[in-house]
Amino acid sequence: MKNVLIGLVLALFMTSCATVHNSSSVLYQEFSQYENVANKNNIIEVASNFFSHSLLGRDYQSNPDAASQLLFKSYMVNIDSHYEKMNEQDGCLTVNGYDEENSPLIFSLKYISSNGRWLIDKIHVLFVDNKKDFANSAKCPSEYPN
């Protein structure tokens, strides 16, 4: 009986650790899905799966510039690191990486929870001088000066 109790406690502990680990990368997993799915041929059709209604606006489907703006991911060709912070309603993801000329840049994304999904609500792209300027923690777009 004692061995069963110890086994149960260990199983619960391992499950809770796994849950904490998985939940710590929720926003990055959402960003990765956007990276893998969205492209110039489908971005208008899939945009509502990745972006909030307030970010998209009413006429994004007829806006000729919308596709290029929604494909901001194309600026970054190599990812160096990422950080996120979140609560039940919203969160922020910071992604450090490099563009096609190997120049460093940072994506700062605000996500909101909407109908059980995490959607990008604000986007801030920051071009920096070098890698030492990369963020070392999650930073929301609103934390940058205008």
C-alpha positions as CSV (number, residue, x, y, z in Angstrom):
1,M,0.0,0.0,0.0
2,K,2.8,2.4,0.9
3,N,4.5,1.7,-2.5
4,V,1.2,2.5,-4.3
5,L,0.9,5.8,-2.5
6,I,4.5,6.8,-3.2
7,G,4.0,5.8,-6.9
8,L,0.8,7.9,-7.1
9,V,2.4,10.9,-5.5
10,L,5.4,10.6,-7.9
11,A,3.0,10.3,-10.9
12,L,1.1,13.4,-9.8
13,F,4.3,15.3,-9.3
14,M,5.6,14.3,-12.8
15,T,2.3,15.3,-14.4
16,S,2.2,18.7,-12.7
17,C,5.8,19.3,-13.8
18,A,5.0,18.4,-17.4
19,T,1.9,20.6,-17.3
20,V,3.9,23.6,-16.1
21,H,6.6,22.9,-18.7
22,N,4.1,22.7,-21.6
23,S,2.1,25.8,-20.5
24,S,5.3,27.8,-20.4
25,S,5.6,27.8,-24.2
26,V,1.9,28.2,-25.2
27,L,2.4,31.5,-27.1
28,Y,5.5,30.3,-28.9
29,Q,3.7,27.2,-30.0
30,E,0.9,29.5,-31.4
31,F,3.5,31.6,-33.1
32,S,5.2,28.5,-34.6
33,Q,1.8,27.3,-35.9
34,Y,1.3,30.8,-37.6
35,E,4.9,30.5,-39.1
36,N,4.2,27.0,-40.5
37,V,0.6,27.6,-41.8
38,A,0.4,31.2,-43.0
39,N,1.8,32.1,-46.5
40,K,1.1,34.6,-49.2
41,N,-1.4,32.2,-50.8
42,N,-3.6,31.7,-47.8
43,I,-3.0,34.5,-45.2
44,I,-6.3,36.3,-45.8
45,E,-8.2,33.1,-45.4
46,V,-6.4,31.9,-42.3
47,A,-5.8,35.3,-40.7
48,S,-8.7,35.0,-38.2
49,N,-7.1,31.8,-36.8
50,F,-4.0,33.8,-35.7
51,F,-5.0,37.5,-35.3
52,S,-7.6,39.2,-33.2
53,H,-10.6,41.0,-34.7
54,S,-9.3,44.3,-33.4
55,L,-6.0,43.9,-35.1
56,L,-7.5,42.7,-38.4
57,G,-10.2,45.4,-38.6
58,R,-13.3,45.1,-40.8
59,D,-11.9,45.4,-44.3
60,Y,-8.7,43.5,-44.1
61,Q,-9.9,41.0,-46.7
62,S,-10.2,43.8,-49.3
63,N,-7.1,45.8,-48.1
64,P,-4.3,45.3,-50.7
65,D,-1.6,45.9,-48.0
66,A,-3.1,43.5,-45.5
67,A,-1.4,40.3,-46.7
68,S,2.1,41.8,-46.5
69,Q,1.4,43.2,-43.1
70,L,0.0,40.0,-41.7
71,L,3.0,38.1,-43.0
72,F,5.4,40.1,-40.8
73,K,7.0,36.7,-40.0
74,S,8.8,36.9,-43.3
75,Y,11.2,39.5,-41.8
76,M,12.8,36.9,-39.5
77,V,14.5,34.0,-41.3
78,N,16.4,32.6,-38.2
79,I,15.2,32.6,-34.6
80,D,17.7,32.9,-31.9
81,S,15.6,32.9,-28.7
82,H,12.1,33.6,-27.3
83,Y,10.5,34.6,-24.1
84,E,6.9,34.8,-23.0
85,K,4.7,35.9,-20.1
86,M,1.0,35.3,-19.7
87,N,-2.0,35.2,-17.5
88,E,-5.5,33.9,-18.2
89,Q,-6.6,36.8,-20.5
90,D,-3.5,37.9,-22.3
91,G,0.2,37.4,-22.7
92,C,3.3,38.7,-24.6
93,L,5.8,36.8,-26.7
94,T,9.2,38.2,-27.6
95,V,11.2,36.5,-30.4
96,N,14.8,37.4,-31.1
97,G,16.2,36.5,-34.5
98,Y,17.8,37.6,-37.7
99,D,16.6,38.8,-41.1
100,E,17.8,37.6,-44.5
101,E,20.9,39.9,-44.3
102,N,21.7,38.4,-40.9
103,S,20.8,41.7,-39.1
104,P,19.2,41.2,-35.7
105,L,15.6,42.0,-35.0
106,I,12.9,41.5,-32.3
107,F,9.3,40.6,-32.6
108,S,7.2,41.7,-29.6
109,L,3.7,40.3,-29.8
110,K,0.7,40.8,-27.5
111,Y,-1.7,37.8,-27.5
112,I,-5.3,37.7,-26.1
113,S,-7.3,34.7,-25.3
114,S,-10.5,34.6,-27.4
115,N,-12.9,31.7,-27.5
116,G,-10.2,29.2,-26.2
117,R,-7.6,30.4,-28.7
118,W,-4.6,32.7,-28.4
119,L,-4.7,35.4,-31.0
120,I,-2.1,38.1,-31.9
121,D,-3.6,41.4,-30.9
122,K,-0.6,43.8,-31.3
123,I,2.7,43.5,-33.2
124,H,5.9,45.5,-32.7
125,V,8.9,44.8,-34.9
126,L,12.2,46.3,-33.7
127,F,15.4,46.3,-35.7
128,V,18.4,46.4,-33.4
129,D,22.1,47.1,-33.9
130,N,23.5,43.7,-32.8
131,K,22.8,40.6,-30.8
132,K,23.7,42.2,-27.5
133,D,20.5,44.3,-27.9
134,F,18.3,41.2,-27.9
135,A,15.6,41.1,-25.3
136,N,16.3,38.7,-22.4
137,S,12.7,38.6,-21.2
138,A,9.2,38.9,-22.6
139,K,8.3,42.4,-23.4
140,C,4.8,43.6,-24.6
141,P,4.5,46.0,-27.6
142,S,3.1,48.6,-25.2
143,E,6.4,48.6,-23.3
144,Y,8.3,50.2,-26.2
145,P,8.3,53.9,-26.7
146,N,6.1,55.2,-29.5
